[in-house]
Amino acid sequence: VIVTTSVTIFNDFVGPLYFLPGQENVTAPLTLFTFISQFSSQYNLLFADVVVMTIIPLIVFIFFQRQLMSGMTKGAIKG
């Protein structure tokens, strides 16, 4: 439950868009939105941000992989 909740909070786009004023309070998903405009896109910055947004949950998964797998297999005990 903690893993899915943290990924949902990390990838939240609409909440910070409406409730965080100014450009100094942007989250990682909001930076993706700033790299795309109507007439041009900055693909190099966009893909760099996507890589950073992918690496952070991957590192968290690597650290908590043992606990995640043990939690999944505890309910699979046949008896």
Distance bins in CASP14 RR format, pairs under 12 A and 6 or more apart:
PFRMAT RR
TARGET T0000
AUTHOR 0000-0000-0000
RMODE 2
METHOD distances of the structure
MODEL  1
1 7 0 0 0 0 0 1 0 0 0 0 0
1 8 0 0 0 0 0 1 0 0 0 0 0
1 68 0 0 0 0 0 1 0 0 0 0 0
1 71 0 0 0 0 0 1 0 0 0 0 0
1 72 0 0 0 0 0 1 0 0 0 0 0
2 8 0 0 0 0 0 1 0 0 0 0 0
2 9 0 0 0 0 0 1 0 0 0 0 0
2 60 0 0 0 0 0 1 0 0 0 0 0
2 61 0 0 0 0 0 1 0 0 0 0 0
2 64 0 0 0 0 1 0 0 0 0 0 0
2 67 0 0 0 0 1 0 0 0 0 0 0
2 68 0 0 0 0 1 0 0 0 0 0 0
2 71 0 0 0 0 0 1 0 0 0 0 0
3 9 0 0 0 0 0 1 0 0 0 0 0
3 10 0 0 0 0 0 1 0 0 0 0 0
3 57 0 0 0 0 1 0 0 0 0 0 0
3 60 1 0 0 1 0 0 0 0 0 0 0
3 61 1 0 0 1 0 0 0 0 0 0 0
3 63 0 0 0 0 0 1 0 0 0 0 0
3 64 1 0 0 1 0 0 0 0 0 0 0
3 65 0 0 0 0 0 1 0 0 0 0 0
3 67 0 0 0 0 1 0 0 0 0 0 0
3 68 1 0 0 1 0 0 0 0 0 0 0
3 69 0 0 0 0 0 1 0 0 0 0 0
3 71 0 0 0 0 0 1 0 0 0 0 0
3 72 0 0 0 0 0 1 0 0 0 0 0
4 10 0 0 0 0 0 1 0 0 0 0 0
4 11 0 0 0 0 0 1 0 0 0 0 0
4 57 0 0 0 0 0 1 0 0 0 0 0
4 61 0 0 0 0 0 1 0 0 0 0 0
4 68 0 0 0 0 0 1 0 0 0 0 0
5 11 0 0 0 0 0 1 0 0 0 0 0
5 12 0 0 0 0 0 1 0 0 0 0 0
6 12 0 0 0 0 0 1 0 0 0 0 0
6 56 0 0 0 0 0 1 0 0 0 0 0
6 57 0 0 0 0 1 0 0 0 0 0 0
6 60 1 0 0 1 0 0 0 0 0 0 0
6 61 0 0 0 0 0 1 0 0 0 0 0
6 64 0 0 0 0 1 0 0 0 0 0 0
6 68 0 0 0 0 0 1 0 0 0 0 0
7 29 0 0 0 0 0 1 0 0 0 0 0
7 53 0 0 0 0 0 1 0 0 0 0 0
7 54 0 0 0 0 0 1 0 0 0 0 0
7 56 0 0 0 0 0 1 0 0 0 0 0
7 57 1 0 1 0 0 0 0 0 0 0 0
7 58 0 0 0 0 0 1 0 0 0 0 0
7 60 0 0 0 0 1 0 0 0 0 0 0
7 61 0 0 0 0 1 0 0 0 0 0 0
7 64 0 0 0 0 0 1 0 0 0 0 0
7 68 0 0 0 0 0 1 0 0 0 0 0
8 14 0 0 0 0 0 1 0 0 0 0 0
8 15 0 0 0 0 0 1 0 0 0 0 0
8 29 0 0 0 0 0 1 0 0 0 0 0
8 57 0 0 0 0 0 1 0 0 0 0 0
9 15 0 0 0 0 0 1 0 0 0 0 0
9 16 0 0 0 0 0 1 0 0 0 0 0
9 27 0 0 0 0 1 0 0 0 0 0 0
9 28 0 0 0 0 0 1 0 0 0 0 0
9 29 0 0 0 0 0 1 0 0 0 0 0
9 57 0 0 0 0 0 1 0 0 0 0 0
9 60 0 0 0 0 0 1 0 0 0 0 0
10 16 0 0 0 0 0 1 0 0 0 0 0
10 27 0 0 0 0 1 0 0 0 0 0 0
10 28 1 0 0 1 0 0 0 0 0 0 0
10 29 0 0 0 0 1 0 0 0 0 0 0
10 52 0 0 0 0 0 1 0 0 0 0 0
10 53 1 0 0 1 0 0 0 0 0 0 0
10 54 0 0 0 0 0 1 0 0 0 0 0
10 55 0 0 0 0 0 1 0 0 0 0 0
10 56 1 0 0 1 0 0 0 0 0 0 0
10 57 1 0 0 1 0 0 0 0 0 0 0
10 58 0 0 0 0 0 1 0 0 0 0 0
10 59 0 0 0 0 0 1 0 0 0 0 0
10 60 0 0 0 0 1 0 0 0 0 0 0
10 61 0 0 0 0 0 1 0 0 0 0 0
11 27 0 0 0 0 1 0 0 0 0 0 0
11 28 0 0 0 0 1 0 0 0 0 0 0
11 29 1 0 1 0 0 0 0 0 0 0 0
11 30 0 0 0 0 0 1 0 0 0 0 0
11 32 0 0 0 0 0 1 0 0 0 0 0
11 50 0 0 0 0 0 1 0 0 0 0 0
11 53 1 0 0 1 0 0 0 0 0 0 0
11 54 0 0 0 0 0 1 0 0 0 0 0
11 56 0 0 0 0 0 1 0 0 0 0 0
11 57 0 0 0 0 1 0 0 0 0 0 0
12 18 0 0 0 0 0 1 0 0 0 0 0
12 19 0 0 0 0 0 1 0 0 0 0 0
12 20 0 0 0 0 0 1 0 0 0 0 0
12 27 1 0 0 1 0 0 0 0 0 0 0
12 28 0 0 0 0 1 0 0 0 0 0 0
12 29 1 0 0 1 0 0 0 0 0 0 0
12 30 0 0 0 0 1 0 0 0 0 0 0
13 19 0 0 0 0 0 1 0 0 0 0 0
13 20 0 0 0 0 0 1 0 0 0 0 0
13 26 0 0 0 0 0 1 0 0 0 0 0
13 27 1 0 0 1 0 0 0 0 0 0 0
13 28 0 0 0 0 1 0 0 0 0 0 0
13 29 1 0 1 0 0 0 0 0 0 0 0
13 30 1 0 0 1 0 0 0 0 0 0 0
13 31 0 0 0 0 0 1 0 0 0 0 0
13 32 0 0 0 0 1 0 0 0 0 0 0
13 33 1 0 0 1 0 0 0 0 0 0 0
13 34 0 0 0 0 0 1 0 0 0 0 0
13 53 0 0 0 0 0 1 0 0 0 0 0
14 20 0 0 0 0 0 1 0 0 0 0 0
14 27 0 0 0 0 0 1 0 0 0 0 0
14 29 0 0 0 0 1 0 0 0 0 0 0
14 30 0 0 0 0 1 0 0 0 0 0 0
14 33 0 0 0 0 0 1 0 0 0 0 0
15 25 0 0 0 0 0 1 0 0 0 0 0
15 26 0 0 0 0 0 1 0 0 0 0 0
15 27 0 0 0 0 1 0 0 0 0 0 0
15 29 0 0 0 0 1 0 0 0 0 0 0
15 30 0 0 0 0 1 0 0 0 0 0 0
16 22 0 0 0 0 0 1 0 0 0 0 0
16 23 0 0 0 0 0 1 0 0 0 0 0
16 25 1 0 0 1 0 0 0 0 0 0 0
16 26 1 0 0 1 0 0 0 0 0 0 0
16 27 1 0 1 0 0 0 0 0 0 0 0
16 28 0 0 0 0 1 0 0 0 0 0 0
16 29 1 0 0 1 0 0 0 0 0 0 0
16 30 1 0 1 0 0 0 0 0 0 0 0
16 31 0 0 0 0 0 1 0 0 0 0 0
16 32 0 0 0 0 0 1 0 0 0 0 0
16 33 0 0 0 0 0 1 0 0 0 0 0
17 25 0 0 0 0 0 1 0 0 0 0 0
17 26 0 0 0 0 1 0 0 0 0 0 0
17 27 0 0 0 0 1 0 0 0 0 0 0
17 29 0 0 0 0 1 0 0 0 0 0 0
17 30 1 0 0 1 0 0 0 0 0 0 0
17 31 0 0 0 0 0 1 0 0 0 0 0
17 32 0 0 0 0 0 1 0 0 0 0 0
17 33 1 0 0 1 0 0 0 0 0 0 0
17 34 0 0 0 0 0 1 0 0 0 0 0
18 25 0 0 0 0 0 1 0 0 0 0 0
18 30 0 0 0 0 0 1 0 0 0 0 0
19 25 0 0 0 0 1 0 0 0 0 0 0
19 27 0 0 0 0 0 1 0 0 0 0 0
19 30 0 0 0 0 0 1 0 0 0 0 0
20 26 1 0 0 1 0 0 0 0 0 0 0
20 27 1 0 0 1 0 0 0 0 0 0 0
20 29 0 0 0 0 0 1 0 0 0 0 0
20 30 1 0 0 1 0 0 0 0 0 0 0
22 30 0 0 0 0 0 1 0 0 0 0 0
22 34 0 0 0 0 0 1 0 0 0 0 0
23 30 0 0 0 0 1 0 0 0 0 0 0
23 31 0 0 0 0 0 1 0 0 0 0 0
23 33 0 0 0 0 0 1 0 0 0 0 0
23 34 0 0 0 0 1 0 0 0 0 0 0
24 30 0 0 0 0 0 1 0 0 0 0 0
25 31 0 0 0 0 0 1 0 0 0 0 0
26 32 0 0 0 0 1 0 0 0 0 0 0
26 33 0 0 0 0 1 0 0 0 0 0 0
26 34 1 0 0 1 0 0 0 0 0 0 0
26 35 0 0 0 0 0 1 0 0 0 0 0
26 49 0 0 0 0 0 1 0 0 0 0 0
27 33 0 0 0 0 1 0 0 0 0 0 0
27 34 0 0 0 0 0 1 0 0 0 0 0
27 49 0 0 0 0 0 1 0 0 0 0 0
27 52 0 0 0 0 0 1 0 0 0 0 0
27 53 0 0 0 0 1 0 0 0 0 0 0
27 56 0 0 0 0 0 1 0 0 0 0 0
28 34 0 0 0 0 0 1 0 0 0 0 0
28 35 0 0 0 0 0 1 0 0 0 0 0
28 46 0 0 0 0 0 1 0 0 0 0 0
28 48 0 0 0 0 0 1 0 0 0 0 0
28 49 1 0 0 1 0 0 0 0 0 0 0
28 50 0 0 0 0 1 0 0 0 0 0 0
28 51 0 0 0 0 0 1 0 0 0 0 0
28 52 1 0 0 1 0 0 0 0 0 0 0
28 53 1 0 1 0 0 0 0 0 0 0 0
28 54 0 0 0 0 0 1 0 0 0 0 0
28 55 0 0 0 0 0 1 0 0 0 0 0
28 56 1 0 0 1 0 0 0 0 0 0 0
28 57 0 0 0 0 0 1 0 0 0 0 0
29 35 0 0 0 0 0 1 0 0 0 0 0
29 46 0 0 0 0 0 1 0 0 0 0 0
29 49 0 0 0 0 1 0 0 0 0 0 0
29 50 0 0 0 0 0 1 0 0 0 0 0
29 52 0 0 0 0 0 1 0 0 0 0 0
29 53 1 0 0 1 0 0 0 0 0 0 0
29 56 0 0 0 0 0 1 0 0 0 0 0
30 36 0 0 0 0 0 1 0 0 0 0 0
30 49 0 0 0 0 0 1 0 0 0 0 0
30 53 0 0 0 0 0 1 0 0 0 0 0
31 42 0 0 0 0 0 1 0 0 0 0 0
31 45 0 0 0 0 1 0 0 0 0 0 0
31 46 0 0 0 0 1 0 0 0 0 0 0
31 48 0 0 0 0 1 0 0 0 0 0 0
31 49 1 0 1 0 0 0 0 0 0 0 0
31 50 0 0 0 0 0 1 0 0 0 0 0
31 52 0 0 0 0 1 0 0 0 0 0 0
31 53 0 0 0 0 1 0 0 0 0 0 0
32 41 0 0 0 0 0 1 0 0 0 0 0
32 42 0 0 0 0 0 1 0 0 0 0 0
32 43 0 0 0 0 0 1 0 0 0 0 0
32 45 0 0 0 0 1 0 0 0 0 0 0
32 46 1 0 0 1 0 0 0 0 0 0 0
32 47 0 0 0 0 1 0 0 0 0 0 0
32 48 0 0 0 0 0 1 0 0 0 0 0
32 49 1 0 1 0 0 0 0 0 0 0 0
32 50 1 0 0 1 0 0 0 0 0 0 0
32 51 0 0 0 0 0 1 0 0 0 0 0
32 52 0 0 0 0 0 1 0 0 0 0 0
32 53 1 0 0 1 0 0 0 0 0 0 0
32 54 0 0 0 0 0 1 0 0 0 0 0
33 41 0 0 0 0 0 1 0 0 0 0 0
33 42 0 0 0 0 0 1 0 0 0 0 0
33 45 0 0 0 0 0 1 0 0 0 0 0
33 46 0 0 0 0 1 0 0 0 0 0 0
33 49 0 0 0 0 0 1 0 0 0 0 0
34 41 0 0 0 0 0 1 0 0 0 0 0
34 42 0 0 0 0 1 0 0 0 0 0 0
34 45 0 0 0 0 1 0 0 0 0 0 0
34 46 0 0 0 0 1 0 0 0 0 0 0
34 49 0 0 0 0 1 0 0 0 0 0 0
35 41 1 0 0 1 0 0 0 0 0 0 0
35 42 1 0 1 0 0 0 0 0 0 0 0
35 43 1 0 0 1 0 0 0 0 0 0 0
35 44 0 0 0 0 1 0 0 0 0 0 0
35 45 1 0 1 0 0 0 0 0 0 0 0
35 46 1 0 1 0 0 0 0 0 0 0 0
35 47 0 0 0 0 1 0 0 0 0 0 0
35 48 0 0 0 0 1 0 0 0 0 0 0
35 49 1 0 0 1 0 0 0 0 0 0 0
35 50 0 0 0 0 1 0 0 0 0 0 0
36 42 1 0 0 1 0 0 0 0 0 0 0
36 43 0 0 0 0 1 0 0 0 0 0 0
36 45 0 0 0 0 0 1 0 0 0 0 0
36 46 1 0 0 1 0 0 0 0 0 0 0
36 47 0 0 0 0 0 1 0 0 0 0 0
36 49 0 0 0 0 0 1 0 0 0 0 0
36 50 0 0 0 0 0 1 0 0 0 0 0
37 45 0 0 0 0 0 1 0 0 0 0 0
37 46 0 0 0 0 0 1 0 0 0 0 0
40 46 0 0 0 0 0 1 0 0 0 0 0
41 47 0 0 0 0 0 1 0 0 0 0 0
42 48 0 0 0 0 1 0 0 0 0 0 0
42 49 0 0 0 0 1 0 0 0 0 0 0
43 49 0 0 0 0 0 1 0 0 0 0 0
43 50 0 0 0 0 0 1 0 0 0 0 0
44 50 0 0 0 0 0 1 0 0 0 0 0
44 51 0 0 0 0 0 1 0 0 0 0 0
45 51 0 0 0 0 0 1 0 0 0 0 0
45 52 0 0 0 0 0 1 0 0 0 0 0
46 52 0 0 0 0 0 1 0 0 0 0 0
46 53 0 0 0 0 0 1 0 0 0 0 0
47 53 0 0 0 0 0 1 0 0 0 0 0
47 54 0 0 0 0 0 1 0 0 0 0 0
48 54 0 0 0 0 0 1 0 0 0 0 0
48 55 0 0 0 0 0 1 0 0 0 0 0
49 55 0 0 0 0 0 1 0 0 0 0 0
49 56 0 0 0 0 0 1 0 0 0 0 0
50 56 0 0 0 0 0 1 0 0 0 0 0
51 57 0 0 0 0 0 1 0 0 0 0 0
51 58 0 0 0 0 0 1 0 0 0 0 0
52 58 0 0 0 0 0 1 0 0 0 0 0
52 59 0 0 0 0 0 1 0 0 0 0 0
53 59 0 0 0 0 0 1 0 0 0 0 0
54 60 0 0 0 0 0 1 0 0 0 0 0
54 61 0 0 0 0 0 1 0 0 0 0 0
55 61 0 0 0 0 0 1 0 0 0 0 0
55 62 0 0 0 0 0 1 0 0 0 0 0
56 62 0 0 0 0 0 1 0 0 0 0 0
56 63 0 0 0 0 0 1 0 0 0 0 0
57 63 0 0 0 0 0 1 0 0 0 0 0
57 64 0 0 0 0 0 1 0 0 0 0 0
58 64 0 0 0 0 0 1 0 0 0 0 0
58 65 0 0 0 0 0 1 0 0 0 0 0
59 65 0 0 0 0 0 1 0 0 0 0 0
60 67 0 0 0 0 0 1 0 0 0 0 0
60 68 0 0 0 0 0 1 0 0 0 0 0
61 67 0 0 0 0 0 1 0 0 0 0 0
61 68 1 0 0 1 0 0 0 0 0 0 0
61 69 0 0 0 0 0 1 0 0 0 0 0
62 68 0 0 0 0 0 1 0 0 0 0 0
64 70 0 0 0 0 0 1 0 0 0 0 0
64 71 0 0 0 0 0 1 0 0 0 0 0
64 72 0 0 0 0 0 1 0 0 0 0 0
65 71 0 0 0 0 0 1 0 0 0 0 0
65 72 0 0 0 0 0 1 0 0 0 0 0
66 72 0 0 0 0 0 1 0 0 0 0 0
66 73 0 0 0 0 0 1 0 0 0 0 0
67 73 0 0 0 0 0 1 0 0 0 0 0
67 74 0 0 0 0 0 1 0 0 0 0 0
68 74 0 0 0 0 0 1 0 0 0 0 0
69 75 0 0 0 0 0 1 0 0 0 0 0
69 76 0 0 0 0 0 1 0 0 0 0 0
70 76 0 0 0 0 0 1 0 0 0 0 0
70 77 0 0 0 0 0 1 0 0 0 0 0
71 77 0 0 0 0 0 1 0 0 0 0 0
END
